[in-house]
Amino acid sequence: MSHTLSADPSTVVSRSPSARSVGLAAVTVTVVTRALLGNLVVNEWPGWQMFLENAVAAVVEGIVLGLLVFALVVRRALRGPNVVRASVVLALVAFLGLAVPYSAHQLILGAAVLTLGVAARERTTSPAAAFVVASGLAVIAAWVAFVLFAVLTGDWPIDY
């Protein structure tokens, strides 16, 4: 998956997006979706005070999760020699996180798993790296399915 500009292996250029840009995109999409979907679709406009409280909670949750996952886990894994092992562990955590339908951690963890999976595929030909890429896509697809369910039915997948 790496592309070289010359025959010298020290000049390998990665085509994958940076973890910072993926993390920022995941957090932004999560915050916007949770604030709008929770306030406008599921709660049927609870009023400005509740809207702002929910929006602030979504922002805080998204930022905290984004910082924990991308700034600590992904960044550290990308700098270490065992990116495949870290990505497999994070993929398992992301799958376990699917037990709580429609939550911020699913998209953020899915994006992190996908980022680590792409990095692992660039570094090795291990079948575990392909598993991690597929896992990241599956977790993101499950999150999209939860969002679509809420949009189409006007309710969360599971009543709390």
FIDRENMAR-9105 format. One record per atom (N, C-alpha, C): atom name; x, y, z; residue in three letters. Coordinates in nm, 3 decimals, decimal comma, padded with zeros to 5 digits. Example, Ala and Ser with C-alpha at 12.3 -4.5 7.8 and 13.67 -1.06 7.14 Angstrom:
! residues 2
atom | px | py | pz | rest
N | 01,319 | -00,569 | 00,780 | ALA;
CA | 01,230 | -00,450 | 00,780 | ALA;
C | 01,320 | -00,330 | 00,780 | ALA;
N | 01,285 | -00,225 | 00,708 | SER;
CA | 01,367 | -00,106 | 00,714 | SER;
C | 01,290 | 00,003 | 00,787 | SER;
This chain:
! residues 160
atom | px | py | pz | rest
N | 00,082 | -00,118 | 00,000 | MET;
CA | 00,000 | 00,000 | 00,000 | MET;
C | 00,087 | 00,126 | 00,000 | MET;
N | 00,216 | 00,113 | 00,024 | SER;
CA | 00,304 | 00,229 | 00,021 | SER;
C | 00,350 | 00,253 | -00,121 | SER;
N | 00,374 | 00,376 | -00,152 | HIS;
CA | 00,422 | 00,414 | -00,283 | HIS;
C | 00,558 | 00,477 | -00,266 | HIS;
N | 00,651 | 00,438 | -00,353 | THR;
CA | 00,785 | 00,494 | -00,341 | THR;
C | 00,811 | 00,590 | -00,456 | THR;
N | 00,892 | 00,687 | -00,427 | LEU;
CA | 00,931 | 00,784 | -00,528 | LEU;
C | 01,059 | 00,741 | -00,598 | LEU;
N | 01,138 | 00,656 | -00,534 | SER;
CA | 01,260 | 00,605 | -00,594 | SER;
C | 01,285 | 00,466 | -00,537 | SER;
N | 01,395 | 00,406 | -00,577 | ALA;
CA | 01,427 | 00,272 | -00,530 | ALA;
C | 01,481 | 00,274 | -00,388 | ALA;
N | 01,510 | 00,389 | -00,335 | ASP;
CA | 01,563 | 00,401 | -00,200 | ASP;
C | 01,451 | 00,382 | -00,098 | ASP;
N | 01,458 | 00,278 | -00,010 | PRO;
CA | 01,351 | 00,254 | 00,086 | PRO;
C | 01,332 | 00,365 | 00,189 | PRO;
N | 01,427 | 00,453 | 00,203 | SER;
CA | 01,412 | 00,561 | 00,301 | SER;
C | 01,318 | 00,671 | 00,250 | SER;
N | 01,278 | 00,664 | 00,124 | THR;
CA | 01,192 | 00,767 | 00,068 | THR;
C | 01,049 | 00,718 | 00,048 | THR;
N | 01,004 | 00,624 | 00,129 | VAL;
CA | 00,868 | 00,573 | 00,118 | VAL;
C | 00,770 | 00,681 | 00,162 | VAL;
N | 00,669 | 00,706 | 00,081 | VAL;
CA | 00,570 | 00,808 | 00,108 | VAL;
C | 00,436 | 00,740 | 00,133 | VAL;
N | 00,375 | 00,769 | 00,245 | SER;
CA | 00,247 | 00,710 | 00,280 | SER;
C | 00,134 | 00,789 | 00,215 | SER;
N | 00,035 | 00,718 | 00,160 | ARG;
CA | -00,081 | 00,781 | 00,099 | ARG;
C | -00,199 | 00,786 | 00,194 | ARG;
N | -00,185 | 00,730 | 00,313 | SER;
CA | -00,297 | 00,728 | 00,406 | SER;
C | -00,310 | 00,864 | 00,474 | SER;
N | -00,436 | 00,902 | 00,508 | PRO;
CA | -00,454 | 01,030 | 00,577 | PRO;
C | -00,395 | 01,025 | 00,718 | PRO;
N | -00,365 | 01,141 | 00,769 | SER;
CA | -00,306 | 01,146 | 00,902 | SER;
C | -00,410 | 01,110 | 01,007 | SER;
N | -00,363 | 01,057 | 01,118 | ALA;
CA | -00,452 | 01,020 | 01,228 | ALA;
C | -00,523 | 01,144 | 01,283 | ALA;
N | -00,456 | 01,256 | 01,281 | ARG;
CA | -00,516 | 01,380 | 01,331 | ARG;
C | -00,636 | 01,420 | 01,246 | ARG;
N | -00,625 | 01,413 | 01,114 | SER;
CA | -00,737 | 01,453 | 01,028 | SER;
C | -00,852 | 01,353 | 01,036 | SER;
N | -00,820 | 01,224 | 01,047 | VAL;
CA | -00,926 | 01,123 | 01,062 | VAL;
C | -00,997 | 01,141 | 01,195 | VAL;
N | -00,920 | 01,163 | 01,301 | GLY;
CA | -00,979 | 01,183 | 01,433 | GLY;
C | -01,067 | 01,307 | 01,439 | GLY;
N | -01,021 | 01,415 | 01,379 | LEU;
CA | -01,099 | 01,539 | 01,377 | LEU;
C | -01,229 | 01,519 | 01,298 | LEU;
N | -01,221 | 01,450 | 01,186 | ALA;
CA | -01,342 | 01,423 | 01,107 | ALA;
C | -01,440 | 01,335 | 01,184 | ALA;
N | -01,389 | 01,230 | 01,251 | ALA;
CA | -01,476 | 01,140 | 01,327 | ALA;
C | -01,544 | 01,213 | 01,442 | ALA;
N | -01,469 | 01,294 | 01,513 | VAL;
CA | -01,527 | 01,368 | 01,625 | VAL;
C | -01,630 | 01,469 | 01,575 | VAL;
N | -01,600 | 01,539 | 01,467 | THR;
CA | -01,693 | 01,637 | 01,413 | THR;
C | -01,824 | 01,572 | 01,368 | THR;
N | -01,814 | 01,463 | 01,294 | VAL;
CA | -01,934 | 01,394 | 01,248 | VAL;
C | -02,014 | 01,340 | 01,367 | VAL;
N | -01,945 | 01,287 | 01,465 | THR;
CA | -02,013 | 01,235 | 01,584 | THR;
C | -02,088 | 01,345 | 01,658 | THR;
N | -02,022 | 01,456 | 01,681 | VAL;
CA | -02,083 | 01,565 | 01,757 | VAL;
C | -02,203 | 01,622 | 01,682 | VAL;
N | -02,186 | 01,649 | 01,555 | VAL;
CA | -02,296 | 01,707 | 01,477 | VAL;
C | -02,413 | 01,610 | 01,469 | VAL;
N | -02,385 | 01,484 | 01,444 | THR;
CA | -02,493 | 01,385 | 01,433 | THR;
C | -02,565 | 01,368 | 01,565 | THR;
N | -02,491 | 01,356 | 01,674 | ARG;
CA | -02,556 | 01,337 | 01,804 | ARG;
C | -02,637 | 01,459 | 01,844 | ARG;
N | -02,584 | 01,577 | 01,820 | ALA;
CA | -02,657 | 01,698 | 01,859 | ALA;
C | -02,783 | 01,716 | 01,775 | ALA;
N | -02,773 | 01,696 | 01,646 | LEU;
CA | -02,889 | 01,717 | 01,559 | LEU;
C | -02,988 | 01,602 | 01,567 | LEU;
N | -02,938 | 01,479 | 01,563 | LEU;
CA | -03,028 | 01,364 | 01,566 | LEU;
C | -03,098 | 01,353 | 01,701 | LEU;
N | -03,023 | 01,371 | 01,807 | GLY;
CA | -03,082 | 01,361 | 01,940 | GLY;
C | -03,182 | 01,470 | 01,971 | GLY;
N | -03,159 | 01,589 | 01,918 | ASN;
CA | -03,247 | 01,701 | 01,949 | ASN;
C | -03,361 | 01,718 | 01,849 | ASN;
N | -03,337 | 01,692 | 01,724 | LEU;
CA | -03,437 | 01,722 | 01,623 | LEU;
C | -03,519 | 01,601 | 01,580 | LEU;
N | -03,462 | 01,482 | 01,584 | VAL;
CA | -03,533 | 01,365 | 01,535 | VAL;
C | -03,594 | 01,284 | 01,649 | VAL;
N | -03,511 | 01,241 | 01,740 | VAL;
CA | -03,558 | 01,151 | 01,845 | VAL;
C | -03,636 | 01,225 | 01,953 | VAL;
N | -03,587 | 01,338 | 01,998 | ASN;
CA | -03,655 | 01,412 | 02,104 | ASN;
C | -03,760 | 01,510 | 02,052 | ASN;
N | -03,773 | 01,523 | 01,922 | GLU;
CA | -03,874 | 01,608 | 01,860 | GLU;
C | -03,871 | 01,750 | 01,916 | GLU;
N | -03,759 | 01,813 | 01,908 | TRP;
CA | -03,734 | 01,950 | 01,952 | TRP;
C | -03,780 | 01,977 | 02,095 | TRP;
N | -03,688 | 01,952 | 02,188 | PRO;
CA | -03,722 | 01,972 | 02,329 | PRO;
C | -03,714 | 02,116 | 02,376 | PRO;
N | -03,675 | 02,206 | 02,291 | GLY;
CA | -03,660 | 02,346 | 02,331 | GLY;
C | -03,513 | 02,385 | 02,331 | GLY;
N | -03,488 | 02,515 | 02,330 | TRP;
CA | -03,350 | 02,563 | 02,317 | TRP;
C | -03,261 | 02,524 | 02,435 | TRP;
N | -03,314 | 02,526 | 02,555 | GLN;
CA | -03,230 | 02,493 | 02,670 | GLN;
C | -03,182 | 02,349 | 02,661 | GLN;
N | -03,273 | 02,255 | 02,634 | MET;
CA | -03,235 | 02,114 | 02,623 | MET;
C | -03,145 | 02,091 | 02,501 | MET;
N | -03,173 | 02,162 | 02,392 | PHE;
CA | -03,089 | 02,151 | 02,273 | PHE;
C | -02,945 | 02,189 | 02,306 | PHE;
N | -02,928 | 02,302 | 02,374 | LEU;
CA | -02,794 | 02,347 | 02,408 | LEU;
C | -02,725 | 02,253 | 02,507 | LEU;
N | -02,800 | 02,203 | 02,604 | GLU;
CA | -02,742 | 02,106 | 02,699 | GLU;
C | -02,697 | 01,980 | 02,626 | GLU;
N | -02,780 | 01,928 | 02,537 | ASN;
CA | -02,743 | 01,808 | 02,462 | ASN;
C | -02,625 | 01,835 | 02,368 | ASN;
N | -02,624 | 01,952 | 02,307 | ALA;
CA | -02,515 | 01,986 | 02,216 | ALA;
C | -02,383 | 01,998 | 02,291 | ALA;
N | -02,385 | 02,062 | 02,407 | VAL;
CA | -02,263 | 02,075 | 02,487 | VAL;
C | -02,217 | 01,937 | 02,534 | VAL;
N | -02,309 | 01,852 | 02,575 | ALA;
CA | -02,273 | 01,716 | 02,617 | ALA;
C | -02,211 | 01,638 | 02,501 | ALA;
N | -02,266 | 01,654 | 02,381 | ALA;
CA | -02,211 | 01,585 | 02,264 | ALA;
C | -02,071 | 01,635 | 02,232 | ALA;
N | -02,050 | 01,765 | 02,243 | VAL;
CA | -01,918 | 01,822 | 02,217 | VAL;
C | -01,816 | 01,771 | 02,318 | VAL;
N | -01,851 | 01,775 | 02,445 | VAL;
CA | -01,759 | 01,728 | 02,550 | VAL;
C | -01,729 | 01,579 | 02,532 | VAL;
N | -01,833 | 01,500 | 02,510 | GLU;
CA | -01,813 | 01,356 | 02,491 | GLU;
C | -01,726 | 01,328 | 02,369 | GLU;
N | -01,753 | 01,395 | 02,259 | GLY;
CA | -01,675 | 01,374 | 02,137 | GLY;
C | -01,530 | 01,413 | 02,153 | GLY;
N | -01,507 | 01,528 | 02,215 | ILE;
CA | -01,369 | 01,574 | 02,233 | ILE;
C | -01,293 | 01,482 | 02,328 | ILE;
N | -01,355 | 01,445 | 02,439 | VAL;
CA | -01,287 | 01,357 | 02,535 | VAL;
C | -01,256 | 01,222 | 02,471 | VAL;
N | -01,355 | 01,162 | 02,403 | LEU;
CA | -01,329 | 01,033 | 02,339 | LEU;
C | -01,227 | 01,045 | 02,227 | LEU;
N | -01,238 | 01,152 | 02,149 | GLY;
CA | -01,142 | 01,172 | 02,041 | GLY;
C | -01,000 | 01,187 | 02,092 | GLY;
N | -00,984 | 01,266 | 02,199 | LEU;
CA | -00,850 | 01,283 | 02,257 | LEU;
C | -00,797 | 01,152 | 02,315 | LEU;
N | -00,882 | 01,080 | 02,387 | LEU;
CA | -00,837 | 00,954 | 02,445 | LEU;
C | -00,796 | 00,853 | 02,339 | LEU;
N | -00,881 | 00,838 | 02,238 | VAL;
CA | -00,855 | 00,735 | 02,138 | VAL;
C | -00,744 | 00,776 | 02,041 | VAL;
N | -00,756 | 00,895 | 01,982 | PHE;
CA | -00,660 | 00,934 | 01,879 | PHE;
C | -00,530 | 00,990 | 01,936 | PHE;
N | -00,538 | 01,073 | 02,039 | ALA;
CA | -00,416 | 01,133 | 02,092 | ALA;
C | -00,334 | 01,035 | 02,173 | ALA;
N | -00,400 | 00,942 | 02,240 | LEU;
CA | -00,324 | 00,847 | 02,322 | LEU;
C | -00,302 | 00,714 | 02,251 | LEU;
N | -00,410 | 00,647 | 02,214 | VAL;
CA | -00,399 | 00,510 | 02,162 | VAL;
C | -00,342 | 00,507 | 02,020 | VAL;
N | -00,405 | 00,577 | 01,928 | VAL;
CA | -00,363 | 00,570 | 01,788 | VAL;
C | -00,225 | 00,630 | 01,769 | VAL;
N | -00,203 | 00,745 | 01,825 | ARG;
CA | -00,073 | 00,810 | 01,810 | ARG;
C | 00,040 | 00,724 | 01,864 | ARG;
N | 00,018 | 00,665 | 01,981 | ARG;
CA | 00,120 | 00,580 | 02,040 | ARG;
C | 00,141 | 00,453 | 01,959 | ARG;
N | 00,031 | 00,394 | 01,910 | ALA;
CA | 00,042 | 00,271 | 01,830 | ALA;
C | 00,115 | 00,297 | 01,698 | ALA;
N | 00,091 | 00,411 | 01,637 | LEU;
CA | 00,157 | 00,441 | 01,510 | LEU;
C | 00,307 | 00,464 | 01,527 | LEU;
N | 00,347 | 00,506 | 01,644 | ARG;
CA | 00,491 | 00,527 | 01,670 | ARG;
C | 00,562 | 00,401 | 01,712 | ARG;
N | 00,488 | 00,301 | 01,756 | GLY;
CA | 00,548 | 00,179 | 01,806 | GLY;
C | 00,565 | 00,074 | 01,698 | GLY;
N | 00,639 | -00,032 | 01,732 | PRO;
CA | 00,664 | -00,138 | 01,634 | PRO;
C | 00,548 | -00,236 | 01,619 | PRO;
N | 00,455 | -00,237 | 01,713 | ASN;
CA | 00,348 | -00,337 | 01,710 | ASN;
C | 00,214 | -00,276 | 01,674 | ASN;
N | 00,207 | -00,208 | 01,560 | VAL;
CA | 00,083 | -00,144 | 01,519 | VAL;
C | -00,024 | -00,248 | 01,488 | VAL;
N | 00,016 | -00,366 | 01,441 | VAL;
CA | -00,082 | -00,470 | 01,410 | VAL;
C | -00,147 | -00,520 | 01,538 | VAL;
N | -00,068 | -00,545 | 01,640 | ARG;
CA | -00,123 | -00,594 | 01,767 | ARG;
C | -00,215 | -00,489 | 01,830 | ARG;
N | -00,173 | -00,364 | 01,830 | ALA;
CA | -00,256 | -00,257 | 01,886 | ALA;
C | -00,385 | -00,242 | 01,807 | ALA;
N | -00,378 | -00,256 | 01,676 | SER;
CA | -00,498 | -00,240 | 01,595 | SER;
C | -00,595 | -00,355 | 01,615 | SER;
N | -00,546 | -00,476 | 01,635 | VAL;
CA | -00,634 | -00,590 | 01,662 | VAL;
C | -00,705 | -00,572 | 01,796 | VAL;
N | -00,632 | -00,528 | 01,897 | VAL;
CA | -00,693 | -00,505 | 02,029 | VAL;
C | -00,799 | -00,396 | 02,020 | VAL;
N | -00,769 | -00,287 | 01,951 | LEU;
CA | -00,866 | -00,179 | 01,936 | LEU;
C | -00,987 | -00,225 | 01,854 | LEU;
N | -00,967 | -00,311 | 01,757 | ALA;
CA | -01,079 | -00,365 | 01,679 | ALA;
C | -01,171 | -00,449 | 01,768 | ALA;
N | -01,115 | -00,528 | 01,856 | LEU;
CA | -01,198 | -00,607 | 01,948 | LEU;
C | -01,275 | -00,516 | 02,044 | LEU;
N | -01,212 | -00,411 | 02,093 | VAL;
CA | -01,280 | -00,315 | 02,180 | VAL;
C | -01,395 | -00,248 | 02,103 | VAL;
N | -01,370 | -00,214 | 01,977 | ALA;
CA | -01,474 | -00,149 | 01,896 | ALA;
C | -01,592 | -00,243 | 01,874 | ALA;
N | -01,566 | -00,372 | 01,850 | PHE;
CA | -01,676 | -00,467 | 01,834 | PHE;
C | -01,755 | -00,483 | 01,964 | PHE;
N | -01,686 | -00,485 | 02,076 | LEU;
CA | -01,757 | -00,492 | 02,205 | LEU;
C | -01,841 | -00,367 | 02,227 | LEU;
N | -01,794 | -00,254 | 02,178 | GLY;
CA | -01,867 | -00,129 | 02,192 | GLY;
C | -01,996 | -00,124 | 02,113 | GLY;
N | -02,014 | -00,216 | 02,019 | LEU;
CA | -02,139 | -00,219 | 01,943 | LEU;
C | -02,257 | -00,263 | 02,028 | LEU;
N | -02,230 | -00,313 | 02,148 | ALA;
CA | -02,339 | -00,355 | 02,237 | ALA;
C | -02,422 | -00,237 | 02,284 | ALA;
N | -02,366 | -00,117 | 02,279 | VAL;
CA | -02,440 | 00,003 | 02,315 | VAL;
C | -02,475 | 00,073 | 02,184 | VAL;
N | -02,600 | 00,057 | 02,137 | PRO;
CA | -02,634 | 00,112 | 02,006 | PRO;
C | -02,631 | 00,264 | 02,004 | PRO;
N | -02,587 | 00,316 | 01,893 | TYR;
CA | -02,577 | 00,458 | 01,865 | TYR;
C | -02,516 | 00,536 | 01,980 | TYR;
N | -02,387 | 00,532 | 01,982 | SER;
CA | -02,313 | 00,610 | 02,080 | SER;
C | -02,192 | 00,670 | 02,010 | SER;
N | -02,133 | 00,768 | 02,070 | ALA;
CA | -02,022 | 00,838 | 02,008 | ALA;
C | -01,900 | 00,750 | 01,990 | ALA;
N | -01,881 | 00,657 | 02,079 | HIS;
CA | -01,758 | 00,579 | 02,072 | HIS;
C | -01,751 | 00,490 | 01,950 | HIS;
N | -01,862 | 00,454 | 01,891 | GLN;
CA | -01,859 | 00,361 | 01,777 | GLN;
C | -01,792 | 00,423 | 01,655 | GLN;
N | -01,830 | 00,541 | 01,617 | LEU;
CA | -01,768 | 00,605 | 01,501 | LEU;
C | -01,623 | 00,640 | 01,530 | LEU;
N | -01,596 | 00,689 | 01,647 | ILE;
CA | -01,459 | 00,727 | 01,681 | ILE;
C | -01,369 | 00,604 | 01,686 | ILE;
N | -01,414 | 00,496 | 01,750 | LEU;
CA | -01,334 | 00,374 | 01,753 | LEU;
C | -01,323 | 00,312 | 01,614 | LEU;
N | -01,430 | 00,314 | 01,537 | GLY;
CA | -01,425 | 00,260 | 01,402 | GLY;
C | -01,324 | 00,333 | 01,315 | GLY;
N | -01,322 | 00,466 | 01,325 | ALA;
CA | -01,226 | 00,546 | 01,249 | ALA;
C | -01,083 | 00,519 | 01,297 | ALA;
N | -01,066 | 00,502 | 01,427 | ALA;
CA | -00,933 | 00,471 | 01,480 | ALA;
C | -00,885 | 00,335 | 01,433 | ALA;
N | -00,975 | 00,237 | 01,436 | VAL;
CA | -00,939 | 00,103 | 01,390 | VAL;
C | -00,902 | 00,107 | 01,242 | VAL;
N | -00,979 | 00,179 | 01,164 | LEU;
CA | -00,951 | 00,191 | 01,021 | LEU;
C | -00,816 | 00,259 | 00,996 | LEU;
N | -00,787 | 00,363 | 01,073 | THR;
CA | -00,658 | 00,432 | 01,060 | THR;
C | -00,542 | 00,339 | 01,093 | THR;
N | -00,555 | 00,265 | 01,203 | LEU;
CA | -00,448 | 00,171 | 01,240 | LEU;
C | -00,439 | 00,056 | 01,141 | LEU;
N | -00,553 | 00,012 | 01,090 | GLY;
CA | -00,552 | -00,097 | 00,992 | GLY;
C | -00,482 | -00,059 | 00,864 | GLY;
N | -00,506 | 00,062 | 00,816 | VAL;
CA | -00,438 | 00,109 | 00,695 | VAL;
C | -00,288 | 00,121 | 00,721 | VAL;
N | -00,251 | 00,173 | 00,837 | ALA;
CA | -00,109 | 00,184 | 00,871 | ALA;
C | -00,046 | 00,045 | 00,883 | ALA;
N | -00,119 | -00,050 | 00,939 | ALA;
CA | -00,066 | -00,186 | 00,951 | ALA;
C | -00,050 | -00,250 | 00,813 | ALA;
N | -00,144 | -00,226 | 00,723 | ARG;
CA | -00,134 | -00,280 | 00,587 | ARG;
C | -00,015 | -00,220 | 00,513 | ARG;
N | 00,018 | -00,095 | 00,544 | GLU;
CA | 00,134 | -00,032 | 00,480 | GLU;
C | 00,265 | -00,089 | 00,532 | GLU;
N | 00,264 | -00,134 | 00,656 | ARG;
CA | 00,387 | -00,182 | 00,718 | ARG;
C | 00,410 | -00,332 | 00,701 | ARG;
N | 00,303 | -00,408 | 00,683 | THR;
CA | 00,317 | -00,553 | 00,679 | THR;
C | 00,211 | -00,614 | 00,588 | THR;
N | 00,231 | -00,739 | 00,554 | THR;
CA | 00,131 | -00,812 | 00,474 | THR;
C | 00,056 | -00,912 | 00,562 | THR;
N | 00,057 | -00,890 | 00,690 | SER;
CA | -00,010 | -00,980 | 00,784 | SER;
C | -00,160 | -00,986 | 00,757 | SER;
N | -00,219 | -01,106 | 00,764 | PRO;
CA | -00,364 | -01,116 | 00,746 | PRO;
C | -00,441 | -01,043 | 00,856 | PRO;
N | -00,379 | -01,025 | 00,970 | ALA;
CA | -00,444 | -00,952 | 01,079 | ALA;
C | -00,470 | -00,807 | 01,040 | ALA;
N | -00,382 | -00,750 | 00,959 | ALA;
CA | -00,401 | -00,611 | 00,916 | ALA;
C | -00,525 | -00,599 | 00,827 | ALA;
N | -00,546 | -00,696 | 00,740 | ALA;
CA | -00,667 | -00,695 | 00,656 | ALA;
C | -00,792 | -00,712 | 00,743 | ALA;
N | -00,783 | -00,795 | 00,847 | PHE;
CA | -00,894 | -00,812 | 00,941 | PHE;
C | -00,927 | -00,681 | 01,009 | PHE;
N | -00,826 | -00,607 | 01,044 | VAL;
CA | -00,847 | -00,480 | 01,114 | VAL;
C | -00,914 | -00,378 | 01,022 | VAL;
N | -00,873 | -00,371 | 00,898 | VAL;
CA | -00,937 | -00,278 | 00,804 | VAL;
C | -01,085 | -00,315 | 00,788 | VAL;
N | -01,113 | -00,444 | 00,771 | ALA;
CA | -01,252 | -00,489 | 00,758 | ALA;
C | -01,331 | -00,462 | 00,887 | ALA;
N | -01,266 | -00,478 | 01,001 | SER;
CA | -01,332 | -00,451 | 01,129 | SER;
C | -01,369 | -00,305 | 01,143 | SER;
N | -01,278 | -00,217 | 01,107 | GLY;
CA | -01,307 | -00,074 | 01,113 | GLY;
C | -01,424 | -00,037 | 01,023 | GLY;
N | -01,426 | -00,092 | 00,903 | LEU;
CA | -01,537 | -00,065 | 00,813 | LEU;
C | -01,668 | -00,121 | 00,867 | LEU;
N | -01,663 | -00,238 | 00,930 | ALA;
CA | -01,785 | -00,299 | 00,986 | ALA;
C | -01,840 | -00,217 | 01,102 | ALA;
N | -01,754 | -00,167 | 01,188 | VAL;
CA | -01,799 | -00,086 | 01,302 | VAL;
C | -01,859 | 00,046 | 01,252 | VAL;
N | -01,797 | 00,107 | 01,153 | ILE;
CA | -01,852 | 00,231 | 01,097 | ILE;
C | -01,986 | 00,203 | 01,029 | ILE;
N | -01,996 | 00,090 | 00,959 | ALA;
CA | -02,123 | 00,054 | 00,895 | ALA;
C | -02,233 | 00,030 | 00,998 | ALA;
N | -02,199 | -00,031 | 01,111 | ALA;
CA | -02,299 | -00,052 | 01,217 | ALA;
C | -02,344 | 00,082 | 01,274 | ALA;
N | -02,252 | 00,176 | 01,292 | TRP;
CA | -02,290 | 00,309 | 01,341 | TRP;
C | -02,383 | 00,378 | 01,243 | TRP;
N | -02,351 | 00,368 | 01,114 | VAL;
CA | -02,437 | 00,427 | 01,011 | VAL;
C | -02,576 | 00,361 | 01,015 | VAL;
N | -02,581 | 00,230 | 01,037 | ALA;
CA | -02,710 | 00,161 | 01,046 | ALA;
C | -02,791 | 00,211 | 01,165 | ALA;
N | -02,726 | 00,234 | 01,279 | PHE;
CA | -02,795 | 00,289 | 01,396 | PHE;
C | -02,851 | 00,428 | 01,365 | PHE;
N | -02,772 | 00,511 | 01,298 | VAL;
CA | -02,817 | 00,645 | 01,264 | VAL;
C | -02,935 | 00,639 | 01,167 | VAL;
N | -02,924 | 00,554 | 01,066 | LEU;
CA | -03,036 | 00,539 | 00,971 | LEU;
C | -03,162 | 00,489 | 01,040 | LEU;
N | -03,147 | 00,396 | 01,133 | PHE;
CA | -03,262 | 00,347 | 01,208 | PHE;
C | -03,330 | 00,461 | 01,283 | PHE;
N | -03,248 | 00,543 | 01,349 | ALA;
CA | -03,304 | 00,656 | 01,424 | ALA;
C | -03,371 | 00,757 | 01,332 | ALA;
N | -03,312 | 00,783 | 01,217 | VAL;
CA | -03,370 | 00,879 | 01,124 | VAL;
C | -03,501 | 00,826 | 01,066 | VAL;
N | -03,503 | 00,698 | 01,029 | LEU;
CA | -03,622 | 00,641 | 00,965 | LEU;
C | -03,737 | 00,615 | 01,062 | LEU;
N | -03,704 | 00,578 | 01,185 | THR;
CA | -03,809 | 00,545 | 01,281 | THR;
C | -03,836 | 00,656 | 01,382 | THR;
N | -03,742 | 00,748 | 01,397 | GLY;
CA | -03,759 | 00,854 | 01,496 | GLY;
C | -03,736 | 00,807 | 01,638 | GLY;
N | -03,668 | 00,695 | 01,654 | ASP;
CA | -03,642 | 00,641 | 01,787 | ASP;
C | -03,505 | 00,573 | 01,786 | ASP;
N | -03,449 | 00,554 | 01,905 | TRP;
CA | -03,323 | 00,482 | 01,916 | TRP;
C | -03,346 | 00,333 | 01,892 | TRP;
N | -03,243 | 00,260 | 01,851 | PRO;
CA | -03,260 | 00,116 | 01,826 | PRO;
C | -03,306 | 00,038 | 01,949 | PRO;
N | -03,263 | 00,079 | 02,067 | ILE;
CA | -03,302 | 00,012 | 02,190 | ILE;
C | -03,347 | 00,120 | 02,287 | ILE;
N | -03,462 | 00,098 | 02,352 | ASP;
CA | -03,507 | 00,194 | 02,450 | ASP;
C | -03,423 | 00,184 | 02,576 | ASP;
N | -03,387 | 00,296 | 02,631 | TYR;
CA | -03,304 | 00,297 | 02,752 | TYR;
C | -03,392 | 00,311 | 02,874 | TYR;
